[in-house]
Amino acid sequence: MPWPTPDLAKRGATVAADYNWVVIDTGGECDVVVGQALMVTDETPSPWHGR
């Protein structure tokens, strides 16, 4: 779901409760959204370049 908003952590945590796993792909353009994505995860994310 496209939620590039400052409250991504709150929304993500609510949705994550209903699933076994959730992918948060921020793209890295906005530091606020990246920070929110990091607050949702319990694991360290790593960049994937698809190569």
Backbone as a chain_set.jsonl record, in Angstrom:
{"seq": "MPWPTPDLAKRGATVAADYNWVVIDTGGECDVVVGQALMVTDETPSPWHGR", "coords": {"N": [[0.837, -1.174, 0.0], [0.61, 2.182, -0.824], [1.971, 4.333, 1.285], [3.492, 6.859, 1.823], [4.027, 8.516, 4.24], [4.442, 10.616, 7.189], [3.417, 9.171, 9.355], [3.896, 6.502, 8.97], [4.998, 4.422, 10.553], [3.067, 3.971, 12.547], [0.819, 3.204, 11.004], [1.925, 1.007, 9.64], [2.552, -0.783, 11.734], [-0.004, -1.418, 12.628], [-1.131, -2.753, 10.394], [0.735, -4.821, 10.065], [0.211, -6.551, 12.14], [-1.715, -8.259, 11.201], [-0.529, -9.982, 9.406], [1.951, -12.445, 8.396], [4.378, -11.528, 7.422], [5.649, -8.397, 6.282], [6.456, -6.225, 3.671], [8.3, -3.333, 3.417], [8.945, -0.928, 1.273], [10.727, 1.748, 0.793], [12.233, 3.226, -0.96], [14.043, 5.194, -0.345], [14.177, 7.952, -0.791], [13.132, 9.867, 0.922], [14.012, 10.957, 4.026], [12.43, 11.043, 6.348], [10.356, 9.178, 5.891], [11.892, 6.848, 5.547], [12.993, 6.656, 8.118], [10.633, 6.194, 9.576], [9.929, 3.698, 8.509], [12.021, 2.128, 9.494], [11.352, 2.132, 12.163], [9.245, 0.393, 12.295], [10.146, -2.182, 11.792], [11.549, -5.249, 13.136], [13.807, -6.366, 12.355], [16.991, -5.935, 10.745], [17.001, -4.078, 7.865], [18.109, -4.571, 4.468], [19.609, -3.224, 1.543], [18.39, -4.091, -1.686], [19.229, -4.762, -4.892], [18.337, -6.168, -7.023], [19.963, -7.549, -8.808]], "CA": [[0.0, 0.0, 0.0], [1.447, 3.384, -0.878], [1.79, 5.22, 2.431], [4.707, 7.636, 2.093], [3.605, 9.559, 5.167], [5.176, 10.65, 8.456], [2.877, 8.229, 10.343], [4.062, 5.161, 8.415], [5.24, 3.448, 11.632], [1.78, 3.665, 13.182], [0.008, 2.443, 10.041], [2.584, -0.266, 9.376], [2.395, -1.66, 12.895], [-1.398, -1.872, 12.646], [-1.31, -3.721, 9.316], [1.632, -5.952, 10.277], [-0.391, -7.475, 13.103], [-2.59, -9.176, 10.476], [0.23, -10.757, 8.424], [3.183, -13.102, 8.851], [5.474, -10.644, 7.067], [5.273, -7.188, 5.548], [7.577, -5.592, 2.983], [8.206, -1.872, 3.368], [9.901, -0.471, 0.269], [10.633, 3.205, 0.839], [12.96, 3.852, -2.046], [15.131, 5.96, 0.23], [14.204, 9.362, -1.18], [12.682, 10.757, 2.007], [14.564, 10.504, 5.31], [11.35, 10.868, 7.335], [9.685, 7.912, 5.603], [12.854, 5.785, 5.854], [13.028, 6.559, 9.575], [9.397, 5.551, 10.006], [10.013, 2.286, 8.125], [12.934, 1.473, 10.431], [10.676, 1.994, 13.457], [8.275, -0.694, 12.202], [10.783, -3.489, 11.664], [12.34, -5.84, 14.208], [15.007, -6.884, 11.719], [17.749, -4.938, 10.001], [16.765, -4.177, 6.42], [19.284, -4.414, 3.619], [19.25, -2.839, 0.172], [18.38, -5.126, -2.696], [19.29, -4.099, -6.19], [17.739, -7.035, -8.029], [20.932, -7.949, -9.837]], "C": [[0.882, 1.237, 0.0], [1.134, 4.356, 0.262], [3.049, 6.014, 2.717], [4.404, 8.825, 3.005], [4.41, 9.51, 6.459], [4.637, 9.696, 9.522], [2.941, 6.78, 9.842], [4.251, 4.107, 9.507], [3.93, 3.034, 12.287], [0.916, 2.809, 12.249], [0.611, 1.059, 9.801], [2.421, -1.251, 10.51], [0.978, -2.221, 12.968], [-1.629, -2.955, 11.6], [-0.475, -4.972, 9.564], [1.051, -6.981, 11.241], [-1.257, -8.535, 12.417], [-1.855, -10.121, 9.522], [1.456, -11.401, 9.052], [4.403, -12.25, 8.537], [4.941, -9.493, 6.228], [6.536, -6.61, 4.927], [7.328, -4.095, 2.942], [9.323, -1.393, 2.451], [9.787, 1.044, 0.173], [11.302, 3.889, -0.33], [14.095, 4.739, -1.577], [15.18, 7.433, -0.111], [13.898, 10.324, -0.038], [13.16, 10.207, 3.351], [13.489, 10.258, 6.361], [10.668, 9.52, 7.137], [10.617, 6.732, 5.894], [12.936, 5.578, 7.366], [11.795, 5.876, 10.124], [9.416, 4.061, 9.679], [10.921, 1.531, 9.078], [12.294, 1.274, 11.799], [9.683, 0.841, 13.454], [8.944, -2.061, 12.304], [11.533, -3.927, 12.919], [13.67, -6.354, 13.675], [15.702, -5.769, 10.95], [17.495, -5.095, 8.516], [18.086, -4.041, 5.657], [18.837, -4.033, 2.219], [19.306, -4.033, -0.76], [18.299, -4.444, -4.045], [18.759, -4.968, -7.31], [18.689, -7.481, -9.125], [21.347, -9.373, -9.675]], "O": [[1.831, 1.307, 0.782], [0.157, 5.103, 0.206], [3.632, 5.846, 3.788], [4.511, 9.982, 2.598], [4.995, 8.478, 6.788], [5.33, 9.432, 10.504], [2.136, 5.94, 10.244], [3.714, 3.005, 9.393], [3.72, 1.85, 12.55], [0.349, 1.802, 12.674], [-0.108, 0.06, 9.764], [2.176, -2.434, 10.274], [0.79, -3.381, 13.333], [-2.259, -3.971, 11.893], [-0.94, -6.08, 9.295], [1.378, -8.164, 11.153], [-1.506, -9.595, 12.991], [-2.485, -10.972, 8.894], [1.937, -10.966, 10.098], [5.367, -12.247, 9.303], [3.916, -9.61, 5.557], [7.57, -6.518, 5.588], [6.277, -3.642, 2.489], [10.5, -1.445, 2.808], [8.863, 1.565, -0.452], [10.965, 5.027, -0.655], [15.022, 5.008, -2.341], [16.144, 8.109, 0.249], [14.359, 11.465, -0.04], [12.756, 9.119, 3.762], [13.627, 9.351, 7.182], [10.426, 8.799, 8.104], [10.173, 5.718, 6.433], [12.948, 4.44, 7.836], [11.895, 5.061, 11.042], [8.967, 3.246, 10.485], [10.617, 0.394, 9.438], [12.655, 0.343, 12.519], [9.314, 0.355, 14.523], [8.359, -2.997, 12.849], [12.075, -3.107, 13.661], [14.554, -6.731, 14.445], [15.075, -4.786, 10.554], [17.755, -6.163, 7.962], [19.05, -3.463, 6.158], [17.785, -4.481, 1.762], [20.18, -4.89, -0.629], [17.399, -3.643, -4.298], [18.737, -4.527, -8.459], [18.264, -7.759, -10.246], [22.157, -9.872, -10.455]]}, "num_chains": 1, "name": "protein.A"}
